[in-house]
Amino acid sequence: SESDIKRLFLVNEKVSSLGTEDEPSSGLGLLLCKEFIEKQNGQIWVESEKGKGSVFSFTLQRFIQQH
C-alpha cells in the first residue's frame, strides 16, 4: 500500500518480518541503501503494484576524473 511504501526507507520500520525466502530480516537493508545513495547525491524510489510486485530504482551522479 502507499503507506507501506512511505515506511520502507524509515529507521525502525518494518513492513514485513520475513524476506522472499522466509528468512528473518533486520529491516535495515533499504535504509542503508537510501543513506548511501543520498550521501552520493542520488535518489532511490520504489514503484509497486499489488499482486504484481515492486521495482526499486536509484540514480547516482557519475564523476569523470580529468587527467
PQR file with spaces between the fields and no chain letter, atoms N, CA, C, O and H, PARSE charges and radii, in Angstrom:
ATOM       1  N    SER     1       0.831   -1.184    0.000 -0.4000 1.5000
ATOM       2  CA   SER     1       0.000    0.000    0.000 -0.0000 2.0000
ATOM       3  C    SER     1       0.878    1.251    0.000  0.5500 1.7000
ATOM       4  O    SER     1       2.083    1.178    0.243 -0.5500 1.4000
ATOM       5  N    GLU     2       0.274    2.370   -0.269 -0.4000 1.5000
ATOM       6  CA   GLU     2       1.012    3.642   -0.300 -0.0000 2.0000
ATOM       7  C    GLU     2       1.647    3.943    1.059  0.5500 1.7000
ATOM       8  O    GLU     2       2.767    4.450    1.116 -0.5500 1.4000
ATOM       9  H    GLU     2      -0.704    2.430   -0.466  0.4000 1.0000
ATOM      10  N    SER     3       0.948    3.637    2.144 -0.4000 1.5000
ATOM      11  CA   SER     3       1.517    3.894    3.473 -0.0000 2.0000
ATOM      12  C    SER     3       2.703    2.970    3.754  0.5500 1.7000
ATOM      13  O    SER     3       3.656    3.381    4.416 -0.5500 1.4000
ATOM      14  H    SER     3       0.038    3.226    2.097  0.4000 1.0000
ATOM      15  N    ASP     4       2.661    1.733    3.262 -0.4000 1.5000
ATOM      16  CA   ASP     4       3.798    0.822    3.413 -0.0000 2.0000
ATOM      17  C    ASP     4       5.006    1.338    2.651  0.5500 1.7000
ATOM      18  O    ASP     4       6.126    1.274    3.158 -0.5500 1.4000
ATOM      19  H    ASP     4       1.887    1.399    2.724  0.4000 1.0000
ATOM      20  N    ILE     5       4.800    1.847    1.448 -0.4000 1.5000
ATOM      21  CA   ILE     5       5.900    2.363    0.631 -0.0000 2.0000
ATOM      22  C    ILE     5       6.590    3.514    1.343  0.5500 1.7000
ATOM      23  O    ILE     5       7.819    3.595    1.334 -0.5500 1.4000
ATOM      24  H    ILE     5       3.890    1.899    1.037  0.4000 1.0000
ATOM      25  N    LYS     6       5.830    4.398    1.955 -0.4000 1.5000
ATOM      26  CA   LYS     6       6.421    5.537    2.666 -0.0000 2.0000
ATOM      27  C    LYS     6       7.273    5.076    3.843  0.5500 1.7000
ATOM      28  O    LYS     6       8.237    5.750    4.204 -0.5500 1.4000
ATOM      29  H    LYS     6       4.833    4.332    1.962  0.4000 1.0000
ATOM      30  N    ARG     7       6.933    3.938    4.447 -0.4000 1.5000
ATOM      31  CA   ARG     7       7.655    3.434    5.615 -0.0000 2.0000
ATOM      32  C    ARG     7       8.885    2.609    5.248  0.5500 1.7000
ATOM      33  O    ARG     7       9.722    2.349    6.113 -0.5500 1.4000
ATOM      34  H    ARG     7       6.150    3.390    4.154  0.4000 1.0000
ATOM      35  N    LEU     8       9.016    2.194    3.998 -0.4000 1.5000
ATOM      36  CA   LEU     8      10.101    1.299    3.598 -0.0000 2.0000
ATOM      37  C    LEU     8      11.488    1.827    3.933  0.5500 1.7000
ATOM      38  O    LEU     8      12.370    1.053    4.307 -0.5500 1.4000
ATOM      39  H    LEU     8       8.336    2.405    3.296  0.4000 1.0000
ATOM      40  N    PHE     9      11.691    3.124    3.806 -0.4000 1.5000
ATOM      41  CA   PHE     9      13.013    3.708    3.960 -0.0000 2.0000
ATOM      42  C    PHE     9      13.226    4.378    5.316  0.5500 1.7000
ATOM      43  O    PHE     9      14.180    5.138    5.483 -0.5500 1.4000
ATOM      44  H    PHE     9      10.975    3.753    3.502  0.4000 1.0000
ATOM      45  N    LEU    10      12.352    4.107    6.286 -0.4000 1.5000
ATOM      46  CA   LEU    10      12.460    4.730    7.606 -0.0000 2.0000
ATOM      47  C    LEU    10      13.161    3.804    8.592  0.5500 1.7000
ATOM      48  O    LEU    10      13.032    2.582    8.513 -0.5500 1.4000
ATOM      49  H    LEU    10      11.577    3.490    6.150  0.4000 1.0000
ATOM      50  N    VAL    11      13.903    4.401    9.521 -0.4000 1.5000
ATOM      51  CA   VAL    11      14.564    3.621   10.560 -0.0000 2.0000
ATOM      52  C    VAL    11      13.505    3.067   11.516  0.5500 1.7000
ATOM      53  O    VAL    11      12.486    3.709   11.771 -0.5500 1.4000
ATOM      54  H    VAL    11      14.007    5.393    9.586  0.4000 1.0000
ATOM      55  N    ASN    12      13.758    1.886   12.031 -0.4000 1.5000
ATOM      56  CA   ASN    12      12.859    1.210   12.977 -0.0000 2.0000
ATOM      57  C    ASN    12      11.487    0.907   12.404  0.5500 1.7000
ATOM      58  O    ASN    12      10.525    0.760   13.157 -0.5500 1.4000
ATOM      59  H    ASN    12      14.586    1.365   11.823  0.4000 1.0000
ATOM      60  N    GLU    13      11.378    0.811   11.097 -0.4000 1.5000
ATOM      61  CA   GLU    13      10.105    0.454   10.472 -0.0000 2.0000
ATOM      62  C    GLU    13      10.301   -0.799    9.638  0.5500 1.7000
ATOM      63  O    GLU    13      11.228   -0.882    8.833 -0.5500 1.4000
ATOM      64  H    GLU    13      12.159    0.931   10.485  0.4000 1.0000
ATOM      65  N    LYS    14       9.426   -1.771    9.835 -0.4000 1.5000
ATOM      66  CA   LYS    14       9.448   -2.986    9.032 -0.0000 2.0000
ATOM      67  C    LYS    14       8.061   -3.176    8.447  0.5500 1.7000
ATOM      68  O    LYS    14       7.059   -3.133    9.160 -0.5500 1.4000
ATOM      69  H    LYS    14       8.673   -1.704   10.489  0.4000 1.0000
ATOM      70  N    VAL    15       8.017   -3.385    7.148 -0.4000 1.5000
ATOM      71  CA   VAL    15       6.730   -3.629    6.509 -0.0000 2.0000
ATOM      72  C    VAL    15       6.403   -5.110    6.588  0.5500 1.7000
ATOM      73  O    VAL    15       5.240   -5.483    6.736 -0.5500 1.4000
ATOM      74  H    VAL    15       8.832   -3.419    6.569  0.4000 1.0000
ATOM      75  N    SER    16       7.423   -5.958    6.491 -0.4000 1.5000
ATOM      76  CA   SER    16       7.255   -7.401    6.582 -0.0000 2.0000
ATOM      77  C    SER    16       8.386   -7.958    7.432  0.5500 1.7000
ATOM      78  O    SER    16       9.506   -7.451    7.382 -0.5500 1.4000
ATOM      79  H    SER    16       8.369   -5.655    6.370  0.4000 1.0000
ATOM      80  N    SER    17       8.108   -8.982    8.202 -0.4000 1.5000
ATOM      81  CA   SER    17       9.150   -9.527    9.066 -0.0000 2.0000
ATOM      82  C    SER    17       9.983  -10.600    8.384  0.5500 1.7000
ATOM      83  O    SER    17      11.047  -10.959    8.890 -0.5500 1.4000
ATOM      84  H    SER    17       7.198   -9.394    8.243  0.4000 1.0000
ATOM      85  N    LEU    18       9.529  -11.120    7.249 -0.4000 1.5000
ATOM      86  CA   LEU    18      10.260  -12.165    6.545 -0.0000 2.0000
ATOM      87  C    LEU    18      10.585  -11.728    5.128  0.5500 1.7000
ATOM      88  O    LEU    18       9.844  -10.965    4.508 -0.5500 1.4000
ATOM      89  H    LEU    18       8.665  -10.828    6.838  0.4000 1.0000
ATOM      90  N    GLY    19      11.715  -12.230    4.625 -0.4000 1.5000
ATOM      91  CA   GLY    19      12.113  -11.933    3.254 -0.0000 2.0000
ATOM      92  C    GLY    19      11.398  -12.828    2.262  0.5500 1.7000
ATOM      93  O    GLY    19      10.464  -13.545    2.621 -0.5500 1.4000
ATOM      94  H    GLY    19      12.317  -12.850    5.129  0.4000 1.0000
ATOM      95  N    THR    20      11.833  -12.787    1.026 -0.4000 1.5000
ATOM      96  CA   THR    20      11.175  -13.557   -0.031 -0.0000 2.0000
ATOM      97  C    THR    20      11.317  -15.056    0.154  0.5500 1.7000
ATOM      98  O    THR    20      10.477  -15.814   -0.331 -0.5500 1.4000
ATOM      99  H    THR    20      12.592  -12.205    0.734  0.4000 1.0000
ATOM     100  N    GLU    21      12.347  -15.497    0.835 -0.4000 1.5000
ATOM     101  CA   GLU    21      12.562  -16.927    1.097 -0.0000 2.0000
ATOM     102  C    GLU    21      12.273  -17.264    2.560  0.5500 1.7000
ATOM     103  O    GLU    21      12.804  -18.240    3.090 -0.5500 1.4000
ATOM     104  H    GLU    21      13.030  -14.881    1.229  0.4000 1.0000
ATOM     105  N    ASP    22      11.442  -16.466    3.203 -0.4000 1.5000
ATOM     106  CA   ASP    22      11.060  -16.636    4.608 -0.0000 2.0000
ATOM     107  C    ASP    22      12.229  -16.511    5.580  0.5500 1.7000
ATOM     108  O    ASP    22      12.153  -16.998    6.707 -0.5500 1.4000
ATOM     109  H    ASP    22      11.011  -15.673    2.772  0.4000 1.0000
ATOM     110  N    GLU    23      13.314  -15.858    5.148 -0.4000 1.5000
ATOM     111  CA   GLU    23      14.437  -15.641    6.060 -0.0000 2.0000
ATOM     112  C    GLU    23      14.137  -14.422    6.926  0.5500 1.7000
ATOM     113  O    GLU    23      13.459  -13.496    6.480 -0.5500 1.4000
ATOM     114  H    GLU    23      13.376  -15.461    4.232  0.4000 1.0000
ATOM     115  N    PRO    24      14.638  -14.416    8.164 -0.5600 1.5000
ATOM     116  CA   PRO    24      14.421  -13.244    9.020  0.2800 2.0000
ATOM     117  C    PRO    24      15.180  -12.038    8.482  0.5500 1.7000
ATOM     118  O    PRO    24      16.191  -12.182    7.795 -0.5500 1.4000
ATOM     119  N    SER    25      14.688  -10.866    8.799 -0.4000 1.5000
ATOM     120  CA   SER    25      15.299   -9.642    8.292 -0.0000 2.0000
ATOM     121  C    SER    25      15.424   -8.617    9.405  0.5500 1.7000
ATOM     122  O    SER    25      14.558   -8.518   10.275 -0.5500 1.4000
ATOM     123  H    SER    25      13.867  -10.749    9.357  0.4000 1.0000
ATOM     124  N    SER    26      16.508   -7.857    9.370 -0.4000 1.5000
ATOM     125  CA   SER    26      16.689   -6.780   10.346 -0.0000 2.0000
ATOM     126  C    SER    26      15.916   -5.536    9.934  0.5500 1.7000
ATOM     127  O    SER    26      15.660   -4.665   10.766 -0.5500 1.4000
ATOM     128  H    SER    26      17.212   -7.937    8.664  0.4000 1.0000
ATOM     129  N    GLY    27      15.540   -5.441    8.658 -0.4000 1.5000
ATOM     130  CA   GLY    27      14.832   -4.271    8.165 -0.0000 2.0000
ATOM     131  C    GLY    27      15.735   -3.095    7.864  0.5500 1.7000
ATOM     132  O    GLY    27      15.247   -1.989    7.630 -0.5500 1.4000
ATOM     133  H    GLY    27      15.749   -6.149    7.983  0.4000 1.0000
ATOM     134  N    LEU    28      17.052   -3.307    7.865 -0.4000 1.5000
ATOM     135  CA   LEU    28      17.990   -2.208    7.650 -0.0000 2.0000
ATOM     136  C    LEU    28      18.458   -2.069    6.207  0.5500 1.7000
ATOM     137  O    LEU    28      19.030   -1.039    5.853 -0.5500 1.4000
ATOM     138  H    LEU    28      17.449   -4.205    8.055  0.4000 1.0000
ATOM     139  N    GLY    29      18.236   -3.062    5.374 -0.4000 1.5000
ATOM     140  CA   GLY    29      18.781   -3.056    4.021 -0.0000 2.0000
ATOM     141  C    GLY    29      18.411   -1.838    3.200  0.5500 1.7000
ATOM     142  O    GLY    29      19.294   -1.176    2.654 -0.5500 1.4000
ATOM     143  H    GLY    29      17.771   -3.899    5.662  0.4000 1.0000
ATOM     144  N    LEU    30      17.134   -1.527    3.101 -0.4000 1.5000
ATOM     145  CA   LEU    30      16.709   -0.381    2.297 -0.0000 2.0000
ATOM     146  C    LEU    30      17.123    0.935    2.933  0.5500 1.7000
ATOM     147  O    LEU    30      17.439    1.892    2.227 -0.5500 1.4000
ATOM     148  H    LEU    30      16.417   -2.065    3.544  0.4000 1.0000
ATOM     149  N    LEU    31      17.126    0.992    4.251 -0.4000 1.5000
ATOM     150  CA   LEU    31      17.577    2.208    4.934 -0.0000 2.0000
ATOM     151  C    LEU    31      19.053    2.473    4.628  0.5500 1.7000
ATOM     152  O    LEU    31      19.436    3.607    4.340 -0.5500 1.4000
ATOM     153  H    LEU    31      16.869    0.214    4.825  0.4000 1.0000
ATOM     154  N    LEU    32      19.878    1.429    4.692 -0.4000 1.5000
ATOM     155  CA   LEU    32      21.302    1.591    4.384 -0.0000 2.0000
ATOM     156  C    LEU    32      21.509    1.995    2.929  0.5500 1.7000
ATOM     157  O    LEU    32      22.339    2.854    2.633 -0.5500 1.4000
ATOM     158  H    LEU    32      19.567    0.508    4.926  0.4000 1.0000
ATOM     159  N    CYS    33      20.755    1.377    2.023 -0.4000 1.5000
ATOM     160  CA   CYS    33      20.841    1.762    0.607 -0.0000 2.0000
ATOM     161  C    CYS    33      20.489    3.232    0.430  0.5500 1.7000
ATOM     162  O    CYS    33      21.195    3.966   -0.261 -0.5500 1.4000
ATOM     163  H    CYS    33      20.080    0.679    2.264  0.4000 1.0000
ATOM     164  N    LYS    34      19.404    3.655    1.051 -0.4000 1.5000
ATOM     165  CA   LYS    34      18.965    5.051    0.940 -0.0000 2.0000
ATOM     166  C    LYS    34      20.031    6.004    1.467  0.5500 1.7000
ATOM     167  O    LYS    34      20.340    7.008    0.826 -0.5500 1.4000
ATOM     168  H    LYS    34      18.831    3.058    1.612  0.4000 1.0000
ATOM     169  N    GLU    35      20.592    5.694    2.629 -0.4000 1.5000
ATOM     170  CA   GLU    35      21.621    6.555    3.221 -0.0000 2.0000
ATOM     171  C    GLU    35      22.838    6.656    2.303  0.5500 1.7000
ATOM     172  O    GLU    35      23.346    7.753    2.070 -0.5500 1.4000
ATOM     173  H    GLU    35      20.342    4.878    3.150  0.4000 1.0000
ATOM     174  N    PHE    36      23.307    5.529    1.785 -0.4000 1.5000
ATOM     175  CA   PHE    36      24.472    5.530    0.905 -0.0000 2.0000
ATOM     176  C    PHE    36      24.198    6.321   -0.366  0.5500 1.7000
ATOM     177  O    PHE    36      25.011    7.150   -0.774 -0.5500 1.4000
ATOM     178  H    PHE    36      22.894    4.639    1.974  0.4000 1.0000
ATOM     179  N    ILE    37      23.060    6.067   -0.987 -0.4000 1.5000
ATOM     180  CA   ILE    37      22.718    6.731   -2.249 -0.0000 2.0000
ATOM     181  C    ILE    37      22.571    8.236   -2.049  0.5500 1.7000
ATOM     182  O    ILE    37      23.077    9.014   -2.857 -0.5500 1.4000
ATOM     183  H    ILE    37      22.400    5.393   -0.655  0.4000 1.0000
ATOM     184  N    GLU    38      21.893    8.656   -0.993 -0.4000 1.5000
ATOM     185  CA   GLU    38      21.709   10.088   -0.752 -0.0000 2.0000
ATOM     186  C    GLU    38      23.029   10.780   -0.396  0.5500 1.7000
ATOM     187  O    GLU    38      23.206   11.953   -0.723 -0.5500 1.4000
ATOM     188  H    GLU    38      21.482    8.024   -0.336  0.4000 1.0000
ATOM     189  N    LYS    39      23.949   10.088    0.261 -0.4000 1.5000
ATOM     190  CA   LYS    39      25.264   10.677    0.553 -0.0000 2.0000
ATOM     191  C    LYS    39      26.061   10.902   -0.731  0.5500 1.7000
ATOM     192  O    LYS    39      26.983   11.717   -0.760 -0.5500 1.4000
ATOM     193  H    LYS    39      23.804    9.135    0.527  0.4000 1.0000
ATOM     194  N    GLN    40      25.702   10.179   -1.790 -0.4000 1.5000
ATOM     195  CA   GLN    40      26.353   10.341   -3.088 -0.0000 2.0000
ATOM     196  C    GLN    40      25.526   11.257   -4.006  0.5500 1.7000
ATOM     197  O    GLN    40      25.714   11.262   -5.223 -0.5500 1.4000
ATOM     198  H    GLN    40      24.953    9.517   -1.767  0.4000 1.0000
ATOM     199  N    ASN    41      24.614   12.027   -3.408 -0.4000 1.5000
ATOM     200  CA   ASN    41      23.725   12.944   -4.142 -0.0000 2.0000
ATOM     201  C    ASN    41      22.819   12.227   -5.134  0.5500 1.7000
ATOM     202  O    ASN    41      22.509   12.759   -6.200 -0.5500 1.4000
ATOM     203  H    ASN    41      24.462   12.023   -2.420  0.4000 1.0000
ATOM     204  N    GLY    42      22.400   11.030   -4.781 -0.4000 1.5000
ATOM     205  CA   GLY    42      21.498   10.261   -5.630 -0.0000 2.0000
ATOM     206  C    GLY    42      20.103   10.197   -5.035  0.5500 1.7000
ATOM     207  O    GLY    42      19.816   10.808   -4.005 -0.5500 1.4000
ATOM     208  H    GLY    42      22.652   10.598   -3.914  0.4000 1.0000
ATOM     209  N    GLN    43      19.247    9.446   -5.704 -0.4000 1.5000
ATOM     210  CA   GLN    43      17.870    9.251   -5.243 -0.0000 2.0000
ATOM     211  C    GLN    43      17.514    7.778   -5.378  0.5500 1.7000
ATOM     212  O    GLN    43      18.038    7.084   -6.249 -0.5500 1.4000
ATOM     213  H    GLN    43      19.480    8.950   -6.540  0.4000 1.0000
ATOM     214  N    ILE    44      16.621    7.301   -4.511 -0.4000 1.5000
ATOM     215  CA   ILE    44      16.100    5.946   -4.592 -0.0000 2.0000
ATOM     216  C    ILE    44      14.588    6.023   -4.451  0.5500 1.7000
ATOM     217  O    ILE    44      14.070    6.835   -3.685 -0.5500 1.4000
ATOM     218  H    ILE    44      16.195    7.864   -3.803  0.4000 1.0000
ATOM     219  N    TRP    45      13.879    5.175   -5.194 -0.4000 1.5000
ATOM     220  CA   TRP    45      12.426    5.161   -5.124 -0.0000 2.0000
ATOM     221  C    TRP    45      11.920    3.772   -5.482  0.5500 1.7000
ATOM     222  O    TRP    45      12.658    2.936   -6.003 -0.5500 1.4000
ATOM     223  H    TRP    45      14.299    4.515   -5.817  0.4000 1.0000
ATOM     224  N    VAL    46      10.652    3.548   -5.191 -0.4000 1.5000
ATOM     225  CA   VAL    46      10.021    2.259   -5.473 -0.0000 2.0000
ATOM     226  C    VAL    46       8.698    2.501   -6.176  0.5500 1.7000
ATOM     227  O    VAL    46       7.964    3.435   -5.855 -0.5500 1.4000
ATOM     228  H    VAL    46      10.052    4.227   -4.768  0.4000 1.0000
ATOM     229  N    GLU    47       8.413    1.645   -7.135 -0.4000 1.5000
ATOM     230  CA   GLU    47       7.112    1.611   -7.801 -0.0000 2.0000
ATOM     231  C    GLU    47       6.542    0.228   -7.532  0.5500 1.7000
ATOM     232  O    GLU    47       7.210   -0.779   -7.769 -0.5500 1.4000
ATOM     233  H    GLU    47       9.010    0.886   -7.396  0.4000 1.0000
ATOM     234  N    SER    48       5.321    0.175   -7.043 -0.4000 1.5000
ATOM     235  CA   SER    48       4.751   -1.095   -6.623 -0.0000 2.0000
ATOM     236  C    SER    48       3.314   -1.232   -7.099  0.5500 1.7000
ATOM     237  O    SER    48       2.549   -0.268   -7.115 -0.5500 1.4000
ATOM     238  H    SER    48       4.778    0.993   -6.851  0.4000 1.0000
ATOM     239  N    GLU    49       2.972   -2.440   -7.481 -0.4000 1.5000
ATOM     240  CA   GLU    49       1.599   -2.734   -7.881 -0.0000 2.0000
ATOM     241  C    GLU    49       1.163   -4.002   -7.156  0.5500 1.7000
ATOM     242  O    GLU    49       1.780   -5.058   -7.300 -0.5500 1.4000
ATOM     243  H    GLU    49       3.594   -3.223   -7.468  0.4000 1.0000
ATOM     244  N    LYS    50       0.103   -3.885   -6.384 -0.4000 1.5000
ATOM     245  CA   LYS    50      -0.376   -5.007   -5.582 -0.0000 2.0000
ATOM     246  C    LYS    50      -0.654   -6.220   -6.466  0.5500 1.7000
ATOM     247  O    LYS    50      -1.323   -6.123   -7.495 -0.5500 1.4000
ATOM     248  H    LYS    50      -0.398   -3.028   -6.267  0.4000 1.0000
ATOM     249  N    GLY    51      -0.128   -7.350   -6.044 -0.4000 1.5000
ATOM     250  CA   GLY    51      -0.318   -8.588   -6.780 -0.0000 2.0000
ATOM     251  C    GLY    51       0.666   -8.801   -7.921  0.5500 1.7000
ATOM     252  O    GLY    51       0.731   -9.892   -8.489 -0.5500 1.4000
ATOM     253  H    GLY    51       0.416   -7.429   -5.209  0.4000 1.0000
ATOM     254  N    LYS    52       1.433   -7.766   -8.262 -0.4000 1.5000
ATOM     255  CA   LYS    52       2.395   -7.883   -9.365 -0.0000 2.0000
ATOM     256  C    LYS    52       3.834   -7.764   -8.897  0.5500 1.7000
ATOM     257  O    LYS    52       4.720   -8.399   -9.468 -0.5500 1.4000
ATOM     258  H    LYS    52       1.381   -6.881   -7.801  0.4000 1.0000
ATOM     259  N    GLY    53       4.083   -6.968   -7.874 -0.4000 1.5000
ATOM     260  CA   GLY    53       5.443   -6.823   -7.365 -0.0000 2.0000
ATOM     261  C    GLY    53       5.895   -5.382   -7.308  0.5500 1.7000
ATOM     262  O    GLY    53       5.118   -4.449   -7.513 -0.5500 1.4000
ATOM     263  H    GLY    53       3.363   -6.453   -7.410  0.4000 1.0000
ATOM     264  N    SER    54       7.181   -5.228   -7.021 -0.4000 1.5000
ATOM     265  CA   SER    54       7.767   -3.899   -6.839 -0.0000 2.0000
ATOM     266  C    SER    54       9.050   -3.776   -7.639  0.5500 1.7000
ATOM     267  O    SER    54       9.767   -4.754   -7.851 -0.5500 1.4000
ATOM     268  H    SER    54       7.812   -5.985   -6.855  0.4000 1.0000
ATOM     269  N    VAL    55       9.324   -2.558   -8.077 -0.4000 1.5000
ATOM     270  CA   VAL    55      10.566   -2.245   -8.776 -0.0000 2.0000
ATOM     271  C    VAL    55      11.254   -1.137   -7.992  0.5500 1.7000
ATOM     272  O    VAL    55      10.686   -0.064   -7.787 -0.5500 1.4000
ATOM     273  H    VAL    55       8.741   -1.764   -7.905  0.4000 1.0000
ATOM     274  N    PHE    56      12.478   -1.402   -7.559 -0.4000 1.5000
ATOM     275  CA   PHE    56      13.283   -0.412   -6.855 -0.0000 2.0000
ATOM     276  C    PHE    56      14.289    0.159   -7.836  0.5500 1.7000
ATOM     277  O    PHE    56      14.966   -0.587   -8.543 -0.5500 1.4000
ATOM     278  H    PHE    56      12.939   -2.274   -7.726  0.4000 1.0000
ATOM     279  N    SER    57      14.391    1.483   -7.881 -0.4000 1.5000
ATOM     280  CA   SER    57      15.306    2.153   -8.807 -0.0000 2.0000
ATOM     281  C    SER    57      16.104    3.197   -8.051  0.5500 1.7000
ATOM     282  O    SER    57      15.679    3.688   -7.005 -0.5500 1.4000
ATOM     283  H    SER    57      13.842    2.089   -7.307  0.4000 1.0000
ATOM     284  N    PHE    58      17.274    3.533   -8.598 -0.4000 1.5000
ATOM     285  CA   PHE    58      18.068    4.597   -7.998 -0.0000 2.0000
ATOM     286  C    PHE    58      18.907    5.277   -9.063  0.5500 1.7000
ATOM     287  O    PHE    58      19.162    4.724  -10.133 -0.5500 1.4000
ATOM     288  H    PHE    58      17.619    3.135   -9.448  0.4000 1.0000
ATOM     289  N    THR    59      19.330    6.494   -8.743 -0.4000 1.5000
ATOM     290  CA   THR    59      20.238    7.237   -9.608 -0.0000 2.0000
ATOM     291  C    THR    59      21.450    7.647   -8.782  0.5500 1.7000
ATOM     292  O    THR    59      21.348    7.896   -7.581 -0.5500 1.4000
ATOM     293  H    THR    59      19.123    6.944   -7.874  0.4000 1.0000
ATOM     294  N    LEU    60      22.583    7.711   -9.439 -0.4000 1.5000
ATOM     295  CA   LEU    60      23.812    8.224   -8.843 -0.0000 2.0000
ATOM     296  C    LEU    60      24.468    9.139   -9.855  0.5500 1.7000
ATOM     297  O    LEU    60      24.363    8.926  -11.063 -0.5500 1.4000
ATOM     298  H    LEU    60      22.666    7.508  -10.415  0.4000 1.0000
ATOM     299  N    GLN    61      25.146   10.159   -9.354 -0.4000 1.5000
ATOM     300  CA   GLN    61      25.881   11.036  -10.255 -0.0000 2.0000
ATOM     301  C    GLN    61      27.141   10.316  -10.715  0.5500 1.7000
ATOM     302  O    GLN    61      27.767    9.573   -9.958 -0.5500 1.4000
ATOM     303  H    GLN    61      25.231   10.331   -8.372  0.4000 1.0000
ATOM     304  N    ARG    62      27.489   10.549  -11.951 -0.4000 1.5000
ATOM     305  CA   ARG    62      28.708    9.968  -12.500 -0.0000 2.0000
ATOM     306  C    ARG    62      29.780   11.046  -12.538  0.5500 1.7000
ATOM     307  O    ARG    62      29.574   12.132  -13.081 -0.5500 1.4000
ATOM     308  H    ARG    62      26.980   11.152  -12.565  0.4000 1.0000
ATOM     309  N    PHE    63      30.911   10.731  -11.959 -0.4000 1.5000
ATOM     310  CA   PHE    63      32.021   11.675  -11.946 -0.0000 2.0000
ATOM     311  C    PHE    63      33.101   11.171  -12.889  0.5500 1.7000
ATOM     312  O    PHE    63      33.507   10.011  -12.821 -0.5500 1.4000
ATOM     313  H    PHE    63      31.078    9.849  -11.518  0.4000 1.0000
ATOM     314  N    ILE    64      33.557   12.041  -13.756 -0.4000 1.5000
ATOM     315  CA   ILE    64      34.626   11.696  -14.683 -0.0000 2.0000
ATOM     316  C    ILE    64      35.890   12.395  -14.210  0.5500 1.7000
ATOM     317  O    ILE    64      35.942   13.620  -14.099 -0.5500 1.4000
ATOM     318  H    ILE    64      33.228   12.983  -13.811  0.4000 1.0000
ATOM     319  N    GLN    65      36.893   11.598  -13.937 -0.4000 1.5000
ATOM     320  CA   GLN    65      38.152   12.152  -13.446 -0.0000 2.0000
ATOM     321  C    GLN    65      38.965   12.692  -14.620  0.5500 1.7000
ATOM     322  O    GLN    65      39.185   11.999  -15.613 -0.5500 1.4000
ATOM     323  H    GLN    65      36.850   10.603  -14.027  0.4000 1.0000
ATOM     324  N    GLN    66      39.398   13.925  -14.486 -0.4000 1.5000
ATOM     325  CA   GLN    66      40.225   14.557  -15.516 -0.0000 2.0000
ATOM     326  C    GLN    66      41.689   14.232  -15.252  0.5500 1.7000
ATOM     327  O    GLN    66      42.146   14.299  -14.111 -0.5500 1.4000
ATOM     328  H    GLN    66      39.219   14.487  -13.679  0.4000 1.0000
ATOM     329  N    HIS    67      42.417   13.884  -16.294 -0.4000 1.5000
ATOM     330  CA   HIS    67      43.853   13.582  -16.155 -0.0000 2.0000
ATOM     331  C    HIS    67      44.681   14.740  -16.606  0.5500 1.7000
ATOM     332  O    HIS    67      45.910   14.675  -16.563 -0.5500 1.4000
ATOM     333  H    HIS    67      42.045   13.830  -17.221  0.4000 1.0000
